[in-house]
């Protein structure tokens, strides 16, 4: 192997001292795809290492494997196994050790777990590592049954081999299959290296949201390090990865595949004790020659990221472009110092190779990260290394109680009334409260309001007044939303977003659920690019137990277009109300509010007519607290919506009291609204 391994993408400060370069290694490679990129991830300045292909035949008597081992006098034999060769390579390693050779190969215990998921699941359960409920296909299913979605998987296959979605009441799994409860959430991979010198953990790889279409992770965008979760989640994921690898007794590299649910619970999906493609993106981000760890006993512990890396689906020939930090097999992986440079590299490579899939779909995500990065305070990783640690990061690691979102609105309002306090750190209100119009003023404003809203059912946060301060404003908003969640106060991000379907789905990752950037329970949406454009947002909101409030009829004087009629005489607002009712019929169950909610700021007679078109829908009724508006005006409208379906946001009527009296004003409005529940 030549010194070409030292490519330009690697960090100049590689962690840990290297052992003497005279130590030679024979790399015995099973998966052919690994041959295309392994040489670039070994620091071999002496050119002493050799790479041989042993094939993927699982038989211990495989001539291809034994031929690869003949005639070598390397100081160390390193096995890089595929799924098919885990047991074979473990047995070959035992033979070599009996001959006095030094070998680095996966342990027999981990190899067995890697090929037999029954054994793997049993071990994870024994070790107390949280997994999704599962049961072998030839055994009676446990409760709950019926229409609960389950994923049917192969006992002896890889993570996705033979995978399919079914319903628990109808799932027909064979004796070599098992059923696993489906859960919405975000998938991650953590790569762990273990040997006699200790353990090294690479930055977690973000693999995106789970999908009921069973889109496998390698057909989605992957990012490393995770730009969304924050340092607390990073620590939790690394801890779970290390615990999983240790429980399996893995030697060398192993991948722990994890799921973080919408409630913030971490589950172990798989332990993958072989060389996987996921190792490449984590290695690029860390700037580490990962197949040279035997020479680097000092490179242990939690290893940091020195760059940002992304992977996209790819269907062309394998290639390696180390000068630009781009490698491709079944996925195209790229690395750069910043997201802006990374987005450029990916876009350029997509132009060179039309077989790069998903560029149109994933490119805006990278561009968005680059935009957030540019607005930061000069740090190249403003998204991933915030200056102020949000409260949400400090609480996420605690495995908090499940959040019910607005599905629990009827019960919450019975206790706290239908009041939603508007949170608006605008120049006007900051000045009225004697605060500076800067991030410090916003922070103090939120701090004073947090205690006042502890007994309130919901808050409606006007996001632009936070967003105008860039990343620091987003951190302040995330911290405030997290503080509300701790107090069981539901949160609406009043962002009024409006875009096409794929971008609307991206907004869910920004706003909705504990795994999003901001962690709100709901977001407001302007649906005037067409109601169908919001369908992806509804789907994600339903899976995360969140809500999207659509602007059906607003109260501003410029809203006349909402009353325009189609050829059949139906107004725009009426069409939207009908569409919301249709969407909720797909999702709502057991009488709970569906994920599609409405904002209706019309006069009472018009509002009542709209509400009758979407019965049972959660509705926000703005206007109370403004000069000239009375509670009596809202009585009929609340009755039409249903007292357990109405939300009454009040901003001016609360904030005008000033910081000293804001709690008294909140209590006043709660008493005023309580009779509306009948």
Secondary structure, DSSP 8 states (H G I E B T S, - for coil): --GGGS-TTS-SS-SS----TT--EEEEE-SGGGGGTGGGG---TT---EEEE--S---TT-HHHHHHHTT---SEEEEE--TTTHHHHHHHHHHHHHTT--EE---HHHHHHHH-HHHHHHHHHHTT-----EEETTS---S--TT-EEEEEESSS-SSTT-EEEETTT----TTEEEEE---EEEEEEEEEEETTEEEE---EEEEE--TT---GGGS-EEES-SSS-HHHHHHHHHHHHHHHHHHT--EEEEEEEEEETTS-EEEEEEE-S--THHHHHHHHHT--GGGGGG-TT--EE---SSEEEEEEB-S--EEETTTTEEESSEEEEEESSHHHHHHHHHHHHHH-TTBTTHHHHHHHHHHHHHHHHTSSS-TTTTTS-SS--HHHHHHTT------GGGGHHHHHHHH-SEEEEE---HHHHHHTT--SSHHHHHHHHHHHHHHTTT-SEEEEETHHHHTTHHHHHHHHHHHHHHHHHTT-EEEEEEEE---HHHHHHHHHHHBSTTSSS-BSEEEE--TT-GGGGHHHHHHHHHTT-EEEEEEE--STTGGGGG-B-TTS-BHHHHHHHHHHHHHHHH--TT---SEEEEE-S-HHHHHHHHHTSTT--EE---TTSTT--HHHHHHHHHHH-TTTEEEEESHHHHTT-TTTHHHHHHHHHHHHHGGG-
